[in-house]
Amino acid sequence: MSQTLIAGANAPLPTDNISIRILSQNAIDCAAYRLAADGKVRGDGDMIFYGQTRSDDSSVSFRGHDSDGFFDINLPAQPANIEKIALAFSSDKTLAQVGDVDIQVLQGSQVLMTCQLSSAGRNEKAIILAECYRRQGSWKFRFIAQGFEGGLKPLSEHFGVEIADEAPVPNQSQNQAQNQSQSQAQPINTQRPINTQKAGSAPQANTPPPIPANPAINLSKVTLTKNQSSINLKKRDDFGKITVNLNWNQRPNADQKAPKKGLLGDLFKQHKAGGIDLDVGAMIHLKNGEKTLIQALGNRFGSLQSAPYVCLRADDRTGQISGGEWLDINGQQWSQIEEVFIFAFIYEGAPNWAQTDGVVTIAVPEQPPIETRLTEGTGNLPMCAIARLVNQQGSINVERINQYFKGHQEMDKAFNWGFSWKRGSK
């Protein structure tokens, strides 16, 4: 039987692998901070959040969603100088607007403790929910519920994390305008540089500025909506490894009591494995005119190192893998790609996109994560055209689509891809 804690109460933890589940009625951004004796993180590797889902030694990791997230913690593997692991969240809404937040401490499938953070009258936008801490050689759990009205910035700075100021990614037209204004304001210098070195002195090296010991972390993310439906990422020679993740709310234990809102609920009862099966796929158009389809259906997994430079990772056929499904794009070969068209379909289970609370996150190295949510679809259409990445003179233009169709053929026709389709299975 699980133990219920009130704010300020604590209880012992097993010296084992545990999971801390955070359930909310609305989207929140969860984070964990590993803290040394001074109450501060030692570096970036001690912070775990949606943009960095593992600690530097992988002993703390995050999985799930922004309304149903899990921190998996290997307590015995924590470094000796880590005294606490704080669990927190932030939102652009106040806690009163977010609603009550539930916390569960689990060992495997067994719920050890539960806590409920009441939202009544709470105006903070960031909350330290709880902490795991060392006490006389053992680990304990404390329910805290401490708030910060200023949101993420004061919360993270409380733990010694420097937050970079948000800098919106300019679109292509803005880049061109900036370049033009700079060229007009700064005439080209055609004169030879003046040598100010004194005769007989040693040449001075061009010393680069020192790299800060704790560089600022940019925690901003871009959410594509109807009002902000696209974003342009400035041209680069090498975009690195681009990842596309499809994730959705899941119910790890069919017999576990479901939370009040935000999970799939009765939708899961229609799938024998206990969860709905969403599949992600892509249609790729290369610069040489070749068009290719990537999806688990038909075992078309693609390739990262050769054309089409897009690869689908192992398919989640059960709906139970917490990380969801992944597509990787070889950003080193972006110059060979004209367009990557991303879609998803409900392979098994009743089509109800609003209940899946699905989210697609596109991660480009050195850029804020880009996400779009799949919650606006017509209830009886199983196919969703999600987004497309278009090569615009070397830049990446990410465009939200979020349109719903009866199947592959109808989606193909709407966007003029020209594939021939037949029924298949996996």
Secondary structure as the mmCIF struct_conf table of DSSP 4:
data_model
#
loop_
_struct_conf.conf_type_id
_struct_conf.id
_struct_conf.beg_label_comp_id
_struct_conf.beg_label_asym_id
_struct_conf.beg_label_seq_id
_struct_conf.end_label_comp_id
_struct_conf.end_label_asym_id
_struct_conf.end_label_seq_id
HELX_LH_PP_P HELX_LH_PP_P1 SER A 2 SER A 2
STRN STRN1 GLN A 3 LEU A 5
TURN_TY1_P TURN_TY1_P1 ALA A 7 GLY A 8
STRN STRN2 ASN A 10 PRO A 12
BEND BEND1 THR A 15 ASP A 16
STRN STRN3 ASN A 17 SER A 24
BEND BEND2 GLN A 25 ASN A 26
STRN STRN4 ASP A 29 LEU A 35
TURN_TY1_P TURN_TY1_P2 ALA A 37 ASP A 38
BEND BEND3 GLY A 39 LYS A 40
BEND BEND4 ARG A 42 GLY A 43
HELX_RH_3T_P HELX_RH_3T_P1 ASP A 44 ASP A 46
STRN STRN5 MET A 47 ILE A 48
STRN STRN6 PHE A 49 PHE A 49
TURN_TY1_P TURN_TY1_P3 TYR A 50 GLY A 51
STRN STRN7 GLN A 52 GLN A 52
STRN STRN8 ARG A 54 ARG A 54
TURN_TY1_P TURN_TY1_P4 ASP A 56 ASP A 57
BEND BEND5 SER A 58 SER A 59
STRN STRN9 VAL A 60 GLY A 64
BEND BEND6 ASP A 66 SER A 67
STRN STRN10 ASP A 68 ASN A 74
HELX_RH_3T_P HELX_RH_3T_P2 LEU A 75 ALA A 77
BEND BEND7 GLN A 78 GLN A 78
TURN_TY1_P TURN_TY1_P5 ALA A 80 ASN A 81
STRN STRN11 LYS A 84 SER A 90
BEND BEND8 ASP A 92 LYS A 93
HELX_RH_AL_P HELX_RH_AL_P1 LEU A 95 VAL A 98
STRN STRN12 VAL A 101 GLN A 107
TURN_TY1_P TURN_TY1_P6 GLY A 108 SER A 109
STRN STRN13 GLN A 110 LEU A 117
TURN_TY1_P TURN_TY1_P7 ALA A 120 GLY A 121
BEND BEND9 LYS A 125 LYS A 125
STRN STRN14 ALA A 126 ARG A 135
TURN_TY1_P TURN_TY1_P8 GLN A 136 GLY A 137
STRN STRN15 SER A 138 PHE A 148
TURN_TY1_P TURN_TY1_P9 GLU A 149 GLY A 150
HELX_RH_AL_P HELX_RH_AL_P2 LEU A 152 HIS A 158
TURN_TY1_P TURN_TY1_P10 PHE A 159 GLY A 160
HELX_LH_PP_P HELX_LH_PP_P2 VAL A 161 GLU A 162
STRN STRN16 ILE A 163 ILE A 163
HELX_LH_PP_P HELX_LH_PP_P3 ALA A 164 GLU A 166
HELX_LH_PP_P HELX_LH_PP_P4 PRO A 168 PRO A 170
HELX_RH_AL_P HELX_RH_AL_P3 GLN A 172 ALA A 185
BEND BEND10 GLN A 186 GLN A 186
BEND BEND11 GLN A 191 GLN A 191
HELX_LH_PP_P HELX_LH_PP_P5 ARG A 192 ILE A 194
HELX_LH_PP_P HELX_LH_PP_P6 GLN A 197 LYS A 198
TURN_TY1_P TURN_TY1_P11 ALA A 199 GLY A 200
HELX_LH_PP_P HELX_LH_PP_P7 SER A 201 ALA A 205
HELX_LH_PP_P HELX_LH_PP_P8 THR A 207 PRO A 212
BEND BEND12 ALA A 213 ASN A 214
HELX_LH_PP_P HELX_LH_PP_P9 PRO A 215 ALA A 216
STRN STRN17 ILE A 217 ILE A 217
STRN STRN18 VAL A 222 THR A 223
BEND BEND13 LYS A 226 GLN A 228
STRN STRN19 SER A 230 LEU A 233
HELX_LH_PP_P HELX_LH_PP_P10 LYS A 234 LYS A 235
BEND BEND14 ASP A 237 ASP A 237
STRN STRN20 LYS A 241 ASN A 247
BEND BEND15 PRO A 252 PRO A 252
TURN_TY1_P TURN_TY1_P12 ALA A 254 ASP A 255
BEND BEND16 GLN A 256 GLN A 256
HELX_LH_PP_P HELX_LH_PP_P11 LYS A 257 PRO A 259
BEND BEND17 LYS A 260 LEU A 263
HELX_RH_3T_P HELX_RH_3T_P3 GLY A 265 GLN A 270
TURN_TY1_P TURN_TY1_P13 LYS A 272 ALA A 273
BEND BEND18 GLY A 274 GLY A 275
STRN STRN21 ASP A 277 LEU A 286
TURN_TY1_P TURN_TY1_P14 LYS A 287 ASN A 288
BEND BEND19 GLY A 289 GLY A 289
STRN STRN22 LYS A 291 ILE A 294
STRN STRN23 GLN A 295 GLN A 295
TURN_TY1_P TURN_TY1_P15 ALA A 296 ASN A 299
STRN STRN24 ARG A 300 ARG A 300
STRN STRN25 GLY A 302 SER A 303
BEND BEND20 LEU A 304 SER A 306
TURN_TY1_P TURN_TY1_P16 ALA A 307 PRO A 308
STRN STRN26 VAL A 310 LEU A 312
BEND BEND21 ARG A 317 GLY A 319
TURN_TY1_P TURN_TY1_P17 SER A 322 GLY A 323
STRN STRN27 GLU A 325 ASN A 330
HELX_RH_3T_P HELX_RH_3T_P4 GLY A 331 GLN A 336
STRN STRN28 ILE A 337 GLU A 348
BEND BEND22 GLY A 349 GLY A 349
HELX_RH_AL_P HELX_RH_AL_P4 TRP A 353 THR A 356
TURN_TY1_P TURN_TY1_P18 ASP A 357 ASP A 357
STRN STRN29 GLY A 358 ALA A 363
TURN_TY1_P TURN_TY1_P19 PRO A 365 GLU A 366
BEND BEND23 GLN A 367 GLN A 367
STRN STRN30 ILE A 370 LEU A 374
TURN_TY1_P TURN_TY1_P20 GLY A 379 ASN A 380
STRN STRN31 MET A 383 GLN A 392
TURN_TY1_P TURN_TY1_P21 GLN A 393 GLY A 394
STRN STRN32 SER A 395 PHE A 405
BEND BEND24 LYS A 406 GLY A 407
HELX_RH_AL_P HELX_RH_AL_P5 HIS A 408 PHE A 415
TURN_TY1_P TURN_TY1_P22 ASN A 416 ASN A 416
#
